[in-house]
Amino acid sequence: MSDHDDLTFTEPVHLDLEFRDGRSGGTILHLRQGLFPAAVVVPSTEGWHSSFTRLDALLATTW
């Protein structure tokens, strides 16, 4: 259980993902999320960082 498990949302949260061609054949992901209360910014950022760290580790072992 994290310190932020008690956060609840009363309004929709929008997530916008945009994929662009990157250099050397890679892909750039632009991710925008919001709007939500200021109290959610840090836990949301931490959550995305954690998710991408785990994805990076998984891809490093499978590609």
N, C-alpha and C positions, 0 to 999 in steps of 0.2 A: 504494500500500500504506500502510495507517495503522499507527500505533503499537500498535494493539490487534488486529491480524490473527492473533496467536498465541493468543488466548483461545479455549478450547474448553469445552463444556458436557458434564457427565456426567449431569445430571438434566434433566427437562423444564422448560421455561420457560412459564409461563402468561401469556396475554394476554387482558385483559378490556376490551372496547370497549362503551361505553354512549352511545347517542345520545339527547339530550333536546331538546325544543322550547326554542328561545332566544327572546330578545326580538326584536321586529320581524320575525318569521317565519324567523329564522335557526335554526341547529342548534348545540348545544353537544356537544362530544365529550369524554367522560371516558375516559381511557386509563390502565389499570393493568397493569404488567408485573412479573413476578417469580415467585417468589423466586430470587435468584441470588447468587453470591459478590459481596462488596463491590467487588472489582476490576472488576466489570462495570458497576457503577452509572454511572460517568462516561461510558464509551464508549456505553452504551445511551442515556443522556440526550442526548449529542451526536448520536447517530444519529437519534433521533426529532426533535430540533430541526432538523437538516439536512433531513430528509425533509419536515417541514411548511413549512420555508422555501422549498424547491423547489416544493412543491404550491401554496403561496400565490403564488409568481411565475408558475406556469403558469396558475392560475385568473385572475390579474390580466390576462393576455393573451388569455384565451378567453371571459371573461364580461363 
